[in-house]
Amino acid sequence: MTKFSEEIKSLIDESGETIQSLAKIGNLDRTTLQRIKSGERLPTKEFFGKLCVALRLSSAEKEILLELYEIEKWGAQCVDNRKKIIALIETITELTEQGIQFSKEMSKNETPHSDNNDAVTHTIITNEAAVLRTICNAIDRELFTNDHPHLQMFIRGEKEPVYNHIFQRMIGNKKHLVLEDVIHLPKASEGSTTAHYLTTLKSVISISVLKNVAYQSNYLYYSESGELEHSALFPYYILTSDRTLTLSSDFKRLIVYDNPDIHELYGDDFSSLLETTDSFIIESRNLYEIFGLDQVRVPKQFMNALPAIGVYFTKELIESKANKQLPHYEFLLEAIISTYAQYQKDKSAITTYFSLDYLRGFVFGQCIFFPPDMCHPFTREEGLMFLEKTRDDLVNGVITAYAMSDKLKANYGFFEILQTDDAIRLVLHYDDAEEVIFKAIELKEKSIIELFDDFFKYLPKSDYVLSQAETITQLNDMIEAVKFTQQT
């Protein structure tokens, strides 16, 4: 028996019901229920829901059973990867929406870790746990003893504990950190290794949102052989203001140097890496750069505050809404028109996941995504037109769109995720004091794209979205509400 069927058997036994009585209570097929209990088959989503009702499960019990069900159906690694993407989305919302509610101050007289390497020219560490502990000690030493801490790192992308340590130290901290890194990503990876990249991505984005961290992040893909050309034994390193930590590829050996000449040598190498690698996180108010308008790439999957209303934008409408005072207005306008024209051509190939709350706000004249200095609000009449066209195309099967449910704790007005054939592009746009911050992260690693592709394909089968029928009903209700307000 599987863990899922064992849990089903346990719940049925605890309920005091027989297969026959439970089938009658839930209007379930008795033979199917018996086979599910014995582990011979899995229930359908509808059968699973009815069974949970018949067993009178609490929300917590249902979530536990649902996870076992999904693990049995898709595999533990697949379920774990999806949970990591959900955690990434919810973390972005938490950090951009709520801000940091506390502060802490690092003192030169108090450190959380002991550091016994102060007077040592170099120290060799040969244990993986000790390597991580030494890295954390070095980071803490930099943060605690320097008025202007500065870290430079070239490490593998799956080493999330290092980034999480920096995030935990800096969240709510009064000190300001300058952080520069080059994240080394593989061209191909699989299984748990790829899952680590998702966790690292969450920590990296979290760090980038902190106001007290000036963060420049670049990336470098592995060579075809998976090796680095300039150093085979200790290819990775971390630089503090005065120390050099060199790391082996397997992260099990580390050498700490307290030598200015070595520090300068690695500093020069890091500068060269920055010059020859591309930005991993881009922060700019240049929308052309943020949205990657240098080439038209139609998304296959699109998680956004709004459904794919861009497919209904005309050239005249775009011209009337874009602020003509924007830098490079003509250049930007041409790129937007070309992009939306391609969206219109390929709209049947795009699946969008959107927020009903933001769509409602958009229809009633709120600025979504862009502040008023970039884009003029749409009128209620224009909003109604978008609603009706979206509804009609959805009913007729011309487009595919799902409204997100409340299960996913996300603020869709602060981010969007686009999946194309060759990239995942995550765009953040959130308020910071009196301006909107725009950031873009693009991932081209094939296995990570496949994880997001799996996540998006899973959404319509999950409780995170409404069905298309429910989505259409919500759009109809919204259309009626808009028409009613026009009459009053």
Protein Blocks (a to p, Z undefined) as FASTA:
>chain_A
ZZklmmmmmmmmmnopafklmmmmnopafklmmmmmnopaccdfklmmmmmmmnopafkl
mmmmmmmmmmmmnopklmmmmmmmmmmmmmmmmmmmnopabdcdddfkbcfbdcfklmgf
bdcdfbfklmmmmmmmmmmmmmmmpmbdcddddddfklmmlmmmmmmmmgopabdcdddd
dddddfbdehjllmmmmmmmmmmmmmmmpmkbccddddddddfkopafkbmklmcccddf
kbccdddfkopaccddddfklmmmmmmmmmmmmmmpccfbdcdfbfklmnopmbccddfb
dcdfbdckllmpcfklmmmmpcfkbghklmmmmmmmmmmmmmmmmmmmpccdddfklmmm
mmnopaehiafkloccddfklmmmmmmmmmmmmmnomaccddddfklccdfklgccdddf
kbccddddddehjaccddddddfbfklmmmmmmmmmmmmmmmkbccfklmmmmmmmmmmm
mmmmmmZZ
